[in-house]
Amino acid sequence: MRTAYSVETVRNAERELMARLPEGALMQRAAAGLAAACADLLGRVYGSRVVLLVGSGDNGGDALYAGARLARRGAGVTAVLLAPDRAHAAGLAALRRAGGRVVGTGEGEALVEGADLVVDGIVGIGGKGGLRPDAVPLAAAAGRSRGAVVAVDLPSGVDADTGEVHGVAVRADLTVTFGTHKPGLLIDPAREYAGSVRLVGIGLELPAEAELEALQHVDAARLLPVPRAESDKYRRGVVGIAAGSARYPGAAVLAVAGALRGGAGAVRYVGPAGDAVVARFPETLVSDQGPKHAGRVQAWVVGPGAGDDAATVAEVLGAEVPVLIDADGLRLADAEVVRGRRAPTLMTPHAGEAAALLGVDRGEVEGGRLAAVRELARRYGATVLLKGSTTLVADSGGGAVRVNPTGTGWLATAGSGDVLSGLAGSLLAAGLSAVDAGSVGAYVHGLAGRLAAEGAPVGAHDVAAAVPEAWRNVLD
């Protein structure tokens, strides 16, 4: 499990560690890791031109010490000081002893544009509210640079705790982060500024519960339901799909497609698209008598393509089994009823639907995804899976938010969310908790999208068809 911790937690852990180490030892550990990453990126250090963008904080000190190490290996290193009177004195002395030179911001832009490597040490993880005006031209120059850009701990201008970006920020090719990931490295829009992320261990002792968690293959494999010898279709779980309408029969077909590949032993379909569903998936158990008379299920999926069928949504929400609410169901569900449910509820909005539920603009959700998913979970007393460029899963009881590391931009296609709903609903019926069903469903769905696309456009049906391959990929 990849984890990320808040700035406050990291700062506390750093203070505790520094109290046990010789003065400056922790910064030297960070600088050694940073210099090694820069050297790997350069390939040939000797003769390369390296420019350090140095602010007044410890990140600037890390950059200076790393620059000194590169200078001793033959690189031409220049430090651009944004606050000369507050630059890290010992780091600055080390750079000068190694043959590096120091300039002010007036010379910085031209140097940055011609560098082989730019090291961003402008602002540390405690920075808030975007870059100061004097740093903006240097960040823009880094974006124009012909060389690679390496961020120290976090790209300057992004919020470490929330992933928000206010104004101009440095866009890195590589971020070298110390001790642990920070939430902003895993959540868009900040994640897009981080490039590849390299974690350097510096010996921090961190709490068991993180701010964010990101499943890896081994975590997903542990959670995926695998039938035993004594399993039958009912013991494996039955998922009910209440979806589709005369206008949107495809939503029902795609939700069933995801459900059939999601680990449950059987799928019951209820709705007006029964003929379309059976024509594509004859193994589906179809009923036209409504959710209450469909037969026993261990979980329901309601809402994809439902149109204005509020009665079916209300009937499903009255069931005493886990329920996944998606698409039209999110609009039709009564908030008080959702909050009052005793069985688990998993809501799966995209940013536009989340904005409507919260009564804010879509841009506010997209710019503050972590705050939005937590607020939705709190407001509805439900687990919420917020779909998007970085899918987040939050539980109403608090705890670590799950962030999905798989996926591809090609998943932004009509019907993809319907497949995810069926897949995650099937995992609910197989016995996973709402948090696990949402995060594992998103993980497998994202991986299936990658496998189906292979760099080319795909349809939602292609994603559903690739789920078994993704499942095998995880288990193998």
C-alpha positions as CSV (number, residue, x, y, z in Angstrom):
1,M,0.0,0.0,0.0
2,R,1.4,3.4,-1.0
3,T,0.6,6.0,1.7
4,A,0.7,9.8,1.9
5,Y,0.8,11.9,5.1
6,S,-0.2,15.5,5.9
7,V,2.4,18.2,6.3
8,E,1.8,18.4,10.0
9,T,2.4,14.7,10.4
10,V,5.6,14.8,8.4
11,R,6.9,17.9,10.3
12,N,6.3,16.1,13.6
13,A,8.1,13.0,12.4
14,E,11.0,15.1,11.2
15,R,11.3,16.9,14.5
16,E,11.4,13.7,16.4
17,L,14.0,12.2,14.1
18,M,16.2,15.4,14.1
19,A,16.3,15.3,17.9
20,R,18.0,11.9,17.7
21,L,20.5,12.8,14.9
22,P,23.5,15.0,14.6
23,E,22.7,18.5,13.4
24,G,22.2,18.6,9.7
25,A,22.2,14.9,9.2
26,L,18.6,14.7,8.0
27,M,19.2,17.3,5.4
28,Q,22.3,15.5,4.2
29,R,20.2,12.3,3.8
30,A,17.7,14.1,1.7
31,A,20.4,15.9,-0.4
32,A,22.2,12.6,-1.1
33,G,19.0,11.1,-2.4
34,L,18.2,14.2,-4.5
35,A,21.7,14.3,-6.0
36,A,21.5,10.6,-6.9
37,A,18.1,11.1,-8.7
38,C,19.5,14.2,-10.5
39,A,22.6,12.2,-11.6
40,D,20.4,9.3,-12.9
41,L,18.3,11.8,-14.9
42,L,21.3,13.5,-16.4
43,G,23.1,10.3,-17.3
44,R,26.4,12.2,-17.7
45,V,27.0,14.6,-14.8
46,Y,30.4,15.9,-15.9
47,G,30.1,19.0,-18.0
48,S,26.3,19.3,-17.6
49,R,24.7,22.7,-16.7
50,V,22.6,22.6,-13.6
51,V,20.5,25.5,-12.3
52,L,19.1,25.5,-8.7
53,L,16.1,27.6,-7.9
54,V,16.6,28.3,-4.3
55,G,14.0,29.7,-1.9
56,S,14.4,30.5,1.8
57,G,13.2,27.2,3.3
58,D,14.7,23.8,3.9
59,N,13.9,22.7,0.3
60,G,16.3,25.4,-0.8
61,G,18.9,23.9,1.5
62,D,18.4,20.4,0.1
63,A,18.9,21.9,-3.4
64,L,22.1,23.6,-2.4
65,Y,23.6,20.6,-0.8
66,A,22.6,18.4,-3.8
67,G,24.0,21.0,-6.1
68,A,27.3,20.8,-4.2
69,R,27.5,17.1,-4.7
70,L,26.8,17.5,-8.5
71,A,29.5,20.2,-8.7
72,R,32.0,17.9,-7.1
73,R,31.3,15.5,-9.9
74,G,32.1,18.1,-12.6
75,A,28.7,19.7,-13.3
76,G,28.5,23.5,-13.7
77,V,26.1,24.5,-11.0
78,T,24.5,27.9,-10.6
79,A,22.1,28.8,-7.7
80,V,19.5,31.4,-8.4
81,L,18.6,32.9,-5.0
82,L,15.1,34.2,-4.6
83,A,15.8,35.5,-1.1
84,P,19.6,36.0,-0.8
85,D,19.5,37.1,2.8
86,R,17.5,34.1,3.9
87,A,19.1,31.3,1.9
88,H,20.4,28.3,3.8
89,A,23.8,29.5,4.9
90,A,25.5,26.1,5.3
91,G,24.2,24.8,2.0
92,L,25.3,28.0,0.3
93,A,28.8,27.6,1.7
94,A,28.9,24.0,0.6
95,L,28.0,24.9,-2.9
96,R,30.6,27.6,-3.1
97,R,33.3,25.3,-1.8
98,A,32.4,22.8,-4.5
99,G,32.9,25.4,-7.2
100,G,29.3,26.4,-7.7
101,R,28.3,30.0,-8.4
102,V,25.4,32.2,-7.1
103,V,23.3,34.8,-8.9
104,G,20.2,36.8,-8.3
105,T,16.8,36.4,-10.0
106,G,17.7,39.0,-12.7
107,E,20.0,36.5,-14.4
108,G,17.8,33.5,-13.6
109,E,15.4,33.2,-16.5
110,A,18.1,32.9,-19.2
111,L,20.1,30.4,-17.2
112,V,17.1,28.3,-16.6
113,E,16.1,28.1,-20.2
114,G,19.6,27.0,-21.2
115,A,20.1,24.4,-18.5
116,D,20.4,20.7,-18.8
117,L,18.7,20.3,-15.4
118,V,16.7,22.6,-13.3
119,V,16.2,21.9,-9.6
120,D,13.1,23.5,-8.1
121,G,13.8,24.3,-4.4
122,I,11.7,27.5,-4.3
123,V,9.0,26.5,-1.8
124,G,8.7,23.6,0.7
125,I,5.8,21.5,1.6
126,G,4.4,24.1,3.9
127,G,3.8,26.6,1.1
128,K,0.2,27.9,0.7
129,G,-1.6,30.1,-1.8
130,G,0.6,29.7,-4.8
131,L,3.9,31.2,-5.8
132,R,5.0,34.7,-4.9
133,P,5.2,37.2,-7.8
134,D,9.0,37.1,-8.0
135,A,9.0,33.3,-8.4
136,V,6.4,33.2,-11.2
137,P,8.9,34.2,-14.0
138,L,11.3,31.5,-12.9
139,A,8.6,28.8,-12.9
140,A,7.5,29.9,-16.4
141,A,11.2,29.8,-17.5
142,A,11.4,26.2,-16.1
143,G,8.5,25.3,-18.3
144,R,10.3,26.6,-21.3
145,S,13.6,25.0,-20.4
146,R,15.2,22.5,-22.8
147,G,16.4,20.5,-19.8
148,A,14.6,18.3,-17.3
149,V,13.0,19.8,-14.2
150,V,13.3,18.1,-10.8
151,A,11.1,19.3,-7.9
152,V,12.4,19.0,-4.4
153,D,9.8,17.2,-2.2
154,L,6.9,18.8,-4.1
155,P,6.6,21.1,-7.1
156,S,6.6,24.7,-5.9
157,G,3.1,26.4,-6.1
158,V,1.0,23.3,-5.3
159,D,-0.6,22.5,-2.0
160,A,0.9,19.5,-0.3
161,D,-2.1,18.6,1.7
162,T,-4.9,19.1,-0.8
163,G,-3.5,18.8,-4.3
164,E,-4.9,22.2,-5.1
165,V,-3.0,24.6,-7.4
166,H,-3.6,28.3,-7.1
167,G,-2.1,30.2,-10.1
168,V,1.3,29.4,-11.6
169,A,3.2,26.4,-10.4
170,V,6.4,24.6,-11.4
171,R,5.8,21.6,-13.8
172,A,8.3,18.9,-13.0
173,D,9.5,16.0,-15.0
174,L,10.5,14.3,-11.7
175,T,9.7,15.0,-8.1
176,V,12.0,13.6,-5.5
177,T,10.1,13.4,-2.2
178,F,11.5,12.5,1.2
179,G,10.2,10.1,3.9
180,T,6.7,9.6,2.5
181,H,4.4,10.7,-0.3
182,K,2.4,13.9,0.3
183,P,-1.3,14.0,-0.7
184,G,-0.7,16.5,-3.4
185,L,1.6,14.1,-5.3
186,L,-1.3,11.7,-5.7
187,I,-4.2,13.9,-6.3
188,D,-5.0,16.1,-9.4
189,P,-4.6,18.8,-10.3
190,A,-1.3,18.8,-8.4
191,R,-0.4,15.3,-9.5
192,E,-0.1,16.5,-13.1
193,Y,2.6,19.0,-12.0
194,A,4.7,16.3,-10.2
195,G,5.8,14.2,-13.2
196,S,7.3,10.9,-12.1
197,V,7.7,10.6,-8.3
198,R,10.8,9.1,-6.6
199,L,10.5,8.4,-2.9
200,V,13.7,8.7,-0.9
201,G,13.7,7.1,2.6
202,I,15.2,9.3,5.3
203,G,14.1,7.2,8.4
204,L,10.9,8.9,9.4
205,E,8.6,7.0,11.9
206,L,5.0,7.7,10.8
207,P,1.7,6.8,12.3
208,A,-0.2,3.6,11.2
209,E,-3.1,5.6,9.7
210,A,-2.2,7.8,6.7
211,E,-4.0,10.7,5.1
212,L,-4.2,8.8,1.8
213,E,-3.8,5.2,0.7
214,A,-3.2,3.9,-2.9
215,L,-3.7,0.2,-3.5
216,Q,-0.9,-1.7,-5.3
217,H,-1.3,-5.1,-7.1
218,V,-0.6,-7.0,-3.9
219,D,-3.4,-5.1,-2.0
220,A,-5.9,-5.6,-4.7
221,A,-5.0,-9.3,-5.1
222,R,-5.6,-9.8,-1.3
223,L,-9.1,-8.3,-1.6
224,L,-10.4,-9.8,-4.9
225,P,-13.0,-12.5,-4.2
226,V,-11.8,-16.0,-5.3
227,P,-14.3,-18.9,-5.2
228,R,-13.5,-22.0,-3.1
229,A,-14.2,-25.6,-4.0
230,E,-17.5,-25.5,-2.1
231,S,-18.7,-22.2,-3.7
232,D,-21.8,-22.1,-5.8
233,K,-23.4,-19.1,-7.6
234,Y,-25.4,-18.0,-4.6
235,R,-22.6,-18.4,-2.0
236,R,-20.5,-16.2,-4.3
237,G,-23.1,-13.5,-4.1
238,V,-25.9,-12.2,-6.3
239,V,-25.9,-8.6,-7.4
240,G,-29.1,-6.8,-8.6
241,I,-28.9,-4.2,-11.3
242,A,-31.7,-1.6,-11.5
243,A,-30.7,0.5,-14.5
244,G,-31.6,1.6,-17.9
245,S,-34.7,3.1,-19.5
246,A,-36.3,3.2,-22.9
247,R,-34.0,6.1,-23.8
248,Y,-30.9,4.6,-22.3
249,P,-31.0,0.8,-22.6
250,G,-27.2,0.7,-23.2
251,A,-26.5,1.8,-19.6
252,A,-28.2,-1.3,-18.4
253,V,-26.2,-3.5,-20.8
254,L,-22.9,-2.0,-19.7
255,A,-23.7,-2.1,-16.0
256,V,-24.6,-5.8,-16.3
257,A,-21.4,-6.3,-18.4
258,G,-19.3,-5.0,-15.5
259,A,-21.3,-6.9,-12.9
260,L,-20.9,-10.3,-14.7
261,R,-17.1,-9.8,-14.5
262,G,-17.0,-8.5,-10.9
263,G,-16.8,-11.7,-8.8
264,A,-20.4,-12.3,-7.9
265,G,-22.0,-15.6,-8.8
266,A,-25.1,-14.3,-10.5
267,V,-26.6,-11.0,-11.8
268,R,-30.3,-10.1,-11.5
269,Y,-31.5,-7.4,-13.8
270,V,-34.6,-5.3,-13.1
271,G,-35.8,-2.6,-15.6
272,P,-37.2,-1.8,-19.0
273,A,-34.1,-2.9,-20.9
274,G,-34.5,-6.7,-20.2
275,D,-34.6,-7.7,-23.9
276,A,-31.4,-5.8,-24.7
277,V,-29.7,-7.3,-21.6
278,V,-30.7,-10.9,-22.4
279,A,-29.8,-10.5,-26.0
280,R,-26.2,-9.6,-25.0
281,F,-25.9,-11.6,-21.8
282,P,-28.3,-14.6,-21.7
283,E,-26.9,-15.7,-18.3
284,T,-28.6,-12.7,-16.6
285,L,-31.6,-13.3,-14.4
286,V,-34.2,-10.8,-15.7
287,S,-37.3,-9.6,-13.9
288,D,-40.0,-7.0,-14.8
289,Q,-41.6,-7.1,-11.4
290,G,-39.5,-4.4,-9.7
291,P,-36.7,-4.7,-7.2
292,K,-38.8,-6.1,-4.3
293,H,-39.9,-9.1,-6.4
294,A,-36.7,-9.8,-8.3
295,G,-35.4,-12.4,-5.8
296,R,-32.7,-12.4,-3.2
297,V,-29.6,-10.3,-3.8
298,Q,-26.6,-9.4,-1.6
299,A,-26.2,-5.9,-3.1
300,W,-27.9,-3.5,-5.5
301,V,-26.7,-1.1,-8.2
302,V,-29.2,1.6,-9.1
303,G,-29.2,4.6,-11.3
304,P,-27.2,4.2,-14.5
305,G,-29.5,5.4,-17.3
306,A,-32.5,5.4,-15.0
307,G,-33.9,8.7,-16.4
308,D,-36.6,9.9,-14.0
309,D,-37.5,6.6,-12.4
310,A,-37.4,7.9,-8.8
311,A,-39.7,5.1,-7.6
312,T,-37.2,2.3,-8.4
313,V,-34.4,4.3,-6.8
314,A,-36.5,4.7,-3.6
315,E,-37.4,1.0,-3.6
316,V,-33.8,-0.1,-3.9
317,L,-32.7,2.3,-1.1
318,G,-35.3,0.6,1.1
319,A,-33.5,-2.7,0.8
320,E,-31.4,-3.9,3.7
321,V,-28.4,-4.8,1.6
322,P,-25.5,-2.7,0.4
323,V,-26.5,-0.3,-2.4
324,L,-24.4,1.4,-5.0
325,I,-25.9,4.7,-6.4
326,D,-24.7,6.1,-9.7
327,A,-25.6,8.5,-12.4
328,D,-29.4,9.4,-12.5
329,G,-29.8,7.6,-9.1
330,L,-27.6,10.3,-7.5
331,R,-30.0,13.0,-8.6
332,L,-33.1,11.0,-7.7
333,A,-32.0,9.7,-4.3
334,D,-33.5,11.3,-1.2
335,A,-30.6,12.6,0.9
336,E,-32.4,11.8,4.2
337,V,-33.1,8.3,3.1
338,V,-29.5,7.7,2.2
339,R,-28.3,9.1,5.5
340,G,-30.8,6.9,7.3
341,R,-29.8,3.6,5.7
342,R,-28.4,0.9,8.0
343,A,-26.7,-1.1,5.3
344,P,-23.7,0.3,3.5
345,T,-24.1,2.8,0.7
346,L,-21.6,3.5,-2.0
347,M,-22.1,6.7,-4.2
348,T,-20.1,7.1,-7.4
349,P,-20.5,10.6,-8.8
350,H,-18.2,12.2,-11.4
351,A,-17.2,15.9,-10.8
352,G,-20.3,17.4,-12.3
353,E,-22.7,15.2,-10.3
354,A,-20.7,15.8,-7.1
355,A,-20.9,19.6,-7.8
356,A,-24.7,19.3,-8.1
357,L,-24.9,17.3,-4.9
358,L,-22.8,19.9,-3.0
359,G,-24.4,22.9,-4.6
360,V,-21.1,24.3,-6.0
361,D,-19.5,24.8,-9.4
362,R,-17.9,21.9,-11.1
363,G,-14.5,23.7,-11.1
364,E,-14.6,23.9,-7.3
365,V,-14.8,20.1,-7.2
366,E,-12.1,19.5,-9.8
367,G,-9.8,22.0,-8.1
368,G,-10.4,20.6,-4.6
369,R,-11.1,16.9,-5.1
370,L,-10.0,15.8,-1.6
371,A,-12.2,18.3,0.2
372,A,-15.2,17.5,-2.1
373,V,-15.1,13.7,-1.6
374,R,-14.8,14.1,2.2
375,E,-17.6,16.5,2.4
376,L,-19.9,14.3,0.3
377,A,-19.1,11.3,2.5
378,R,-19.8,13.4,5.6
379,R,-23.0,15.0,4.2
380,Y,-24.6,11.7,3.0
381,G,-23.3,9.3,5.6
382,A,-22.1,7.1,2.8
383,T,-18.9,5.9,1.2
384,V,-18.2,8.1,-1.9
385,L,-16.2,7.2,-4.9
386,L,-15.4,10.4,-6.8
387,K,-14.6,9.6,-10.4
388,G,-12.1,11.5,-12.5
389,S,-8.5,11.9,-13.4
390,T,-7.7,10.7,-9.9
391,T,-10.5,8.6,-8.5
392,L,-10.9,9.0,-4.7
393,V,-12.8,6.9,-2.2
394,A,-13.8,8.3,1.1
395,D,-15.7,6.7,4.0
396,S,-18.2,8.7,6.1
397,G,-16.5,7.5,9.2
398,G,-13.2,9.3,8.3
399,G,-9.9,7.6,8.0
400,A,-7.6,7.4,5.1
401,V,-9.0,8.3,1.7
402,R,-8.1,5.8,-1.0
403,V,-6.7,7.2,-4.3
404,N,-6.7,5.0,-7.4
405,P,-3.3,4.8,-9.1
406,T,-4.5,3.0,-12.3
407,G,-6.4,4.3,-15.3
408,T,-5.9,6.2,-18.5
409,G,-7.4,9.2,-20.2
410,W,-9.1,6.8,-22.7
411,L,-11.5,5.8,-19.9
412,A,-13.2,9.2,-20.4
413,T,-15.7,7.7,-22.7
414,A,-19.5,7.3,-22.6
415,G,-20.6,4.2,-20.5
416,S,-17.3,3.6,-18.8
417,G,-18.8,4.7,-15.5
418,D,-21.7,2.2,-16.0
419,V,-19.2,-0.6,-16.3
420,L,-17.5,0.5,-13.1
421,S,-20.8,0.6,-11.2
422,G,-21.6,-3.0,-12.2
423,L,-18.1,-4.1,-11.3
424,A,-18.0,-2.4,-7.9
425,G,-21.6,-3.5,-7.2
426,S,-20.6,-7.1,-7.9
427,L,-17.7,-6.8,-5.4
428,L,-20.2,-5.5,-2.8
429,A,-22.4,-8.6,-3.4
430,A,-19.3,-10.8,-3.0
431,G,-18.8,-9.5,0.5
432,L,-16.3,-6.6,0.2
433,S,-16.9,-3.5,2.3
434,A,-18.0,-0.3,0.5
435,V,-14.5,1.2,0.7
436,D,-12.9,-2.0,-0.6
437,A,-15.4,-2.6,-3.3
438,G,-15.1,1.0,-4.5
439,S,-11.3,1.1,-4.4
440,V,-10.7,-2.4,-5.8
441,G,-13.4,-1.8,-8.5
442,A,-11.7,1.4,-9.6
443,Y,-8.3,-0.3,-9.5
444,V,-9.3,-3.2,-11.8
445,H,-11.5,-0.9,-14.0
446,G,-8.6,1.5,-14.5
447,L,-6.2,-1.4,-15.3
448,A,-8.8,-2.8,-17.7
449,G,-8.9,0.6,-19.4
450,R,-5.2,0.6,-19.9
451,L,-5.1,-2.9,-21.3
452,A,-8.1,-2.3,-23.6
453,A,-6.7,1.0,-24.9
454,E,-3.0,0.3,-25.5
455,G,-2.7,3.9,-26.6
456,A,-5.8,4.0,-28.8
457,P,-9.5,5.0,-28.3
458,V,-11.8,2.4,-26.8
459,G,-15.5,2.0,-26.0
460,A,-17.0,1.1,-22.7
461,H,-17.7,-2.4,-24.0
462,D,-14.0,-2.9,-24.7
463,V,-13.2,-1.9,-21.1
464,A,-15.7,-4.5,-19.7
465,A,-14.3,-7.2,-22.0
466,A,-10.8,-6.4,-20.6
467,V,-11.8,-6.8,-16.9
468,P,-10.9,-10.6,-16.8
469,E,-7.4,-9.9,-18.2
470,A,-7.0,-7.1,-15.6
471,W,-8.1,-9.5,-12.9
472,R,-5.6,-12.1,-14.0
473,N,-2.9,-9.4,-14.2
474,V,-3.5,-8.5,-10.5
475,L,-3.6,-12.1,-9.3
476,D,-0.5,-13.1,-11.2
